[in-house]
Amino acid sequence: MHRTHRMRVSVSLLADNYVPLELTKLLFCVGLSLEPHLCDLVREGFLSDNKMIYDTVLAKSFSRYEQKRLGYGAFVSCLFIVFSLCTVFKPYLGPVHVLNLKLFIGVDSKMLITSSSSQIAEVERKEKKKEEILCTSEERTEFCQARGDIRVHGKSSTVYIASSKTKMLEKNMSRSLKPYARRDDVDAMILVREWSLKAVNVNQKFPKCTQNHSIPAVLFSTGGYTGNHFHEFTDIVIPLFLTARQFNGEVQFIITNNRPWWISKHKPLLKKLSNYQIMAIDEDDEVHCFSRVNVGLKRNHKELSIDPQKYSYSMKDFRDFLRSSYALKRFKATKIKIGQQGKPKLMILSRKRSRSFTNADEIEKMAKSLGFVIIIREAGESMWDFAHVVNSCDVLLGVHGAGLTNILFLPENAVFIQVVPYGGYALDWLATNDFGKPSKGMNIKYLEYKIRLEESTLVQQYPPDHIFIKDPPLIEKIGWEKYKSVYLEKQNIKLDVDRFRPTLQTALELLHQ
């Protein structure tokens, strides 16, 4: 309506200045991309009225020659003005018929723009009737996304999807799911509560809502290997970021296998992901109703990693989010310059129970001789405090183990040195895939130091010809528990400082780059 009014005024101005009718029509059709029927309207309607006026007035006031000069001058001026306006406003105009914009926030929070009233009506119709459940099974995880009338009952571990659609009822009558992102690990999944997802007919009897929620929900487990720092991040925290970040805090977390200490430990990050108090659901007899619920978490099949080609986020995004959650100050490690005062800071990550350095004092002395400031700390204190200490360092040195997960708090371009215990191919593989490869995706420079047999305390526990010494077996041959007890729980390390010195020197060189 407003567009038509603007056309009427503009056309009148052109007519009053004695612009030929066909040129006027051509100007508006080309400049504003008018459709043919509107061009006819311009010629036959608006211009006909104005022609009678200017013919009478101009004939009395000016000679024919003066009228022509005046008309051409006005035409050139109008042409310049109109084309200037077209250049500025054309990106916003589109076709003359009403331009409709509809924003629809979908599963991935992307914007859908339509320019047709019929398309908008179709989107709105589908949105009102949308009832769906989409389940995905992958190598490391299984999760379901449900929309519609969703009812969550904790005591029975059931998620009801009320539906009137026969097809959905036939295809998704019932499904069982353990909402922990390590589905390929039997030992972990034994410790996770199983949930049922049931599509039920709206006309049948099923639990009535006792509490209604206006935001989406994400239901996940803190069972499995929770308690192991590495698994807390690779199985829960990073997958939770992938699943819930899209909601920008407007999401309700529902936890099964609740561990109150876990919530307290990761509180800064959880508060950044959700604006609402976490709901422990297992003993809850209320029926919580939502319009959208995610059961289970998305995750990449690789440890401590996010595939940016598959998801909307990357490990850089996660590390930025982590830095913001814990208010970490340092974004990049110190770049060492020739003649620069100040020394790079090296953290030696100590361990008490196993895989500990038995000669930490020698390592410290040697590192100081190279120009490092040394911090020796053991993981396990307040996450907030420890994250800030790690973030203050330029180099982190530690033996393979869950504590190395704290490399997540290092500034970018920092150096990470992983000491790999004696244990053959299996331990080499674990070191590479748990921390070596993931660190590169975090923009951290990675160095690896594999100890020799004589640097391991295993030589004091087994004779030289014992299989554990002579030829470390694969995990498949002796089982994970036996392998872990020998190479991860009974082994400490006495680092050969002379052999290790070149590795620290390389770390210094990397800080110069």
Beta strands, then each sheet from edge to edge (+ up, - down):
strand 1: 132-137
strand 2: 142-153
strand 3: 158-163
strand 4: 174-177
strand 5: 195-201
strand 6: 211-212
strand 7: 217-221
strand 8: 252-256
strand 9: 279-280
strand 10: 287-295
strand 11: 345-350
strand 12: 373-378
strand 13: 395-399
strand 14: 415-420
strand 15: 445-450
sheet 1: 1+ 2- 3+ 5+ 4-
sheet 2: 1+ 2- 10+ 6+
sheet 3: 1+ 2- 10+ 7+ 8+ 9+
sheet 4: 12+ 11+ 13+ 14+ 15+
end
